[in-house]
């Protein structure tokens, strides 16, 4: 069923604040399906997860699965929510292109000032542009705290083509530890199986950065 003119006309005359959440969502979705009108669909989506649940960061596939939407509707919803997040954030900007280790190091440079070790994953699209930046764990780096399940769950959720691993060394050392090497090997092998390439593993410290890719350590990790 197509969207009726009520909310659209009220939006034009009174502005977006005059509409409730279900009406705003109906305007985004435009139409419903054979089974439910666009207003019924909007109310169902809000009723199943509430506004906070609906606003959670999700990829298209997960949105389709959770809400029973087709690809077109799920894509409309995910795009609209992401647009709102970026515009709402005063520091919002287009996500950077992270192809060169130097660009990754510049993006991650604030990590060098952290007093606690942090493990992050930068999820990239096919062009090498950042889709999502996630903190996966806090504390000493080891395979117990950083599991492939968590790393690649986000990769699948955001439909990432590749991932950059990163962690900081509060000690200031840029030398990878045996734990760093073992974890990198484990995650590279998991990425090979899943078809999601580990592009690099960066160590960030106050004195600079270290790229596993530049030092040829990723090749040995999957050998």
Buried (B, 14 or more C-beta within 10 A) or exposed (E): BEBEEEBBEBBEEEEEEEBEBBBBBBBBBEEBBEEEBBBBBBBBBBEEBEEEBBEEBBBBBBBBEBBBBEEEBBBBBBEBBEEEEEEEEEEEEEBBBBEBBEEBBEBBEEBBEBEEBBBBBBBBBEEBBBBBBBEBBEEEBBEEBBBBEBBBEBBBBBBBBBBBBBBBBBEEEBEBBEEBBBBBBBBBBBBEEEEBBBBBBBBBBBEEBBBBBBEEBBEEBEE
